[in-house]
Amino acid sequence: MIVGNDVVDLRHPENQPRAIHPRFDERVFTPAERAGLTHEVTAHRTRWLMWAAKESAFKVARKLDPGVRFLPRRFSVQLEGKKWAAVRHAAERFRVSFCGGDDWVHATATRFDGSDATREPSGMVERVPGGESSAEYASARVRALARSAVGSVLSIAPREIEIAKVANVPVALRRKLLLPVDFSLSHHGRFLAVAWSLREQRSSQ
Ligand SMILES: CC(C)(COP(=O)(O)OP(=O)(O)OC[C@H]1O[C@@H](n2cnc3c(N)ncnc32)[C@H](O)[C@@H]1OP(=O)(O)O)[C@@H](O)C(=O)NCCC(=O)NCCS
């Protein structure tokens, strides 16, 4: 299964309702999505749930087609309660699951083809001790989490796993060979997140 994820720190100063650009919603959300942002009390969380759904679906779409660009309005989100969403992009459909706390949301996306309906990728979210970290710390720490996750799935010591990038997409290698686990990294504000799944040996994946 191919996975994409996105974590959003809901208390990050840059994504507060008064801090975002006045036309942010118009630029990134479709009219149908914006209709879900009319209630002041729920708008902030809903906005970032929908954003996380778009970004996590983009990360899957980009792995399926390296030519895909992140044009947020083209990833249309239909929320299904608080835990799920369906995302469409061109001819592709994605299934997104959410988890979260008072001050964060995490979205995990997979391609929706009907057969994956009962399977879920694994995931973890870590709060950075002591508050927001540097980009360097976040990148290093989220890779350490990914090496542990991939290592536990394949029973390999994390130190033997290298996280590299191919066309910007992170991949796991052991002795320069690609390991059969797909994963996705995200970090924002005080949070780091990894989602992962064994890669299927199917030509369509
Ligand atoms: C993927 C992207 C949307 C994530 O942005 P973000 O919210 O700032 O960051 P996140 O923390 O959620 O994700 C970053 C991680 O995703 C991974 N990532 C980056 N590009 C990725 C891609 N194309 N596909 C999958 N994963 C990707 C990286 O591991 C990155 O972590 P790192 O910086 O430690 O290496 C952004 O980096 C990106 O590539 N945007 C696409 C640009 C584009 O299409 N522009 C066209 C507009 S006209």
The ligand as an SDF file (V2000), in Angstrom:
LIG
                    3D

 48 50  0  0  0  0  0  0  0  0999 V2000
    5.1730   17.5810   -0.0350 C   0  0  0  0  0  0  0  0  0  0  0  0
    4.8690   18.9900    0.4290 C   0  0  0  0  0  0  0  0  0  0  0  0
    3.4640   19.3820    0.0360 C   0  0  0  0  0  0  0  0  0  0  0  0
    5.0200   18.9500    1.9660 C   0  0  0  0  0  0  0  0  0  0  0  0
    5.1400   20.1570    2.5260 O   0  0  0  0  0  0  0  0  0  0  0  0
    5.1190   20.5280    4.0930 P   0  0  0  0  0  0  0  0  0  0  0  0
    3.7490   20.6310    4.6100 O   0  0  0  0  0  0  0  0  0  0  0  0
    5.9450   21.7230    4.1630 O   0  0  0  0  0  0  0  0  0  0  0  0
    5.8730   19.4360    4.8700 O   0  0  0  0  0  0  0  0  0  0  0  0
    5.5600   18.0670    5.6270 P   0  0  0  0  0  0  0  0  0  0  0  0
    6.3370   18.1400    6.8760 O   0  0  0  0  0  0  0  0  0  0  0  0
    4.1470   17.6600    5.7360 O   0  0  0  0  0  0  0  0  0  0  0  0
    6.2430   17.0360    4.6580 O   0  0  0  0  0  0  0  0  0  0  0  0
    7.6010   17.1630    4.4140 C   0  0  0  0  0  0  0  0  0  0  0  0
    8.1610   15.7940    4.1690 C   0  0  0  0  0  0  0  0  0  0  0  0
    7.4550   15.1980    3.1010 O   0  0  0  0  0  0  0  0  0  0  0  0
    8.3780   14.4690    2.3020 C   0  0  0  0  0  0  0  0  0  0  0  0
    8.1670   14.8980    0.9350 N   0  0  0  0  0  0  0  0  0  0  0  0
    8.6280   16.0060    0.3400 C   0  0  0  0  0  0  0  0  0  0  0  0
    8.1860   16.0400   -0.9260 N   0  0  0  0  0  0  0  0  0  0  0  0
    7.4190   14.9450   -1.0940 C   0  0  0  0  0  0  0  0  0  0  0  0
    6.6980   14.4420   -2.1920 C   0  0  0  0  0  0  0  0  0  0  0  0
    6.6620   15.1020   -3.3390 N   0  0  0  0  0  0  0  0  0  0  0  0
    6.0280   13.2790   -2.0370 N   0  0  0  0  0  0  0  0  0  0  0  0
    6.0550   12.6220   -0.8740 C   0  0  0  0  0  0  0  0  0  0  0  0
    6.7420   13.0640    0.2120 N   0  0  0  0  0  0  0  0  0  0  0  0
    7.4050   14.2110    0.0800 C   0  0  0  0  0  0  0  0  0  0  0  0
    9.7770   14.7570    2.7930 C   0  0  0  0  0  0  0  0  0  0  0  0
   10.2290   13.6450    3.5030 O   0  0  0  0  0  0  0  0  0  0  0  0
    9.5870   15.9010    3.7290 C   0  0  0  0  0  0  0  0  0  0  0  0
   10.3680   15.7840    4.8970 O   0  0  0  0  0  0  0  0  0  0  0  0
   11.8350   16.4210    4.9510 P   0  0  0  0  0  0  0  0  0  0  0  0
   11.6710   17.8630    4.6380 O   0  0  0  0  0  0  0  0  0  0  0  0
   12.3000   16.1720    6.3400 O   0  0  0  0  0  0  0  0  0  0  0  0
   12.6000   15.6860    3.9130 O   0  0  0  0  0  0  0  0  0  0  0  0
    5.8640   20.0010   -0.2110 C   0  0  0  0  0  0  0  0  0  0  0  0
    7.1420   19.7620    0.2580 O   0  0  0  0  0  0  0  0  0  0  0  0
    5.9170   19.8560   -1.7260 C   0  0  0  0  0  0  0  0  0  0  0  0
    6.6880   19.1210   -2.2690 O   0  0  0  0  0  0  0  0  0  0  0  0
    5.0850   20.5870   -2.4400 N   0  0  0  0  0  0  0  0  0  0  0  0
    4.9980   20.3700   -3.8740 C   0  0  0  0  0  0  0  0  0  0  0  0
    5.3730   21.5570   -4.6320 C   0  0  0  0  0  0  0  0  0  0  0  0
    4.5040   21.6840   -5.8660 C   0  0  0  0  0  0  0  0  0  0  0  0
    3.9350   20.7520   -6.3870 O   0  0  0  0  0  0  0  0  0  0  0  0
    4.3770   22.8810   -6.3200 N   0  0  0  0  0  0  0  0  0  0  0  0
    3.5530   23.1350   -7.4260 C   0  0  0  0  0  0  0  0  0  0  0  0
    2.7250   24.3290   -7.1300 C   0  0  0  0  0  0  0  0  0  0  0  0
    2.5250   25.2980   -8.5650 S   0  0  0  0  0  0  0  0  0  0  0  0
  1  2  1  0
  2  3  1  0
  2  4  1  0
  2 36  1  0
  4  5  1  0
  5  6  1  0
  6  7  2  0
  6  8  1  0
  6  9  1  0
  9 10  1  0
 10 11  2  0
 10 12  1  0
 10 13  1  0
 13 14  1  0
 14 15  1  0
 15 16  1  0
 15 30  1  0
 16 17  1  0
 17 18  1  0
 17 28  1  0
 18 19  1  0
 18 27  1  0
 19 20  2  0
 20 21  1  0
 21 22  1  0
 21 27  2  0
 22 23  1  0
 22 24  2  0
 24 25  1  0
 25 26  2  0
 26 27  1  0
 28 29  1  0
 28 30  1  0
 30 31  1  0
 31 32  1  0
 32 33  2  0
 32 34  1  0
 32 35  1  0
 36 37  1  0
 36 38  1  0
 38 39  2  0
 38 40  1  0
 40 41  1  0
 41 42  1  0
 42 43  1  0
 43 44  2  0
 43 45  1  0
 45 46  1  0
 46 47  1  0
 47 48  1  0
M  END
$$$$
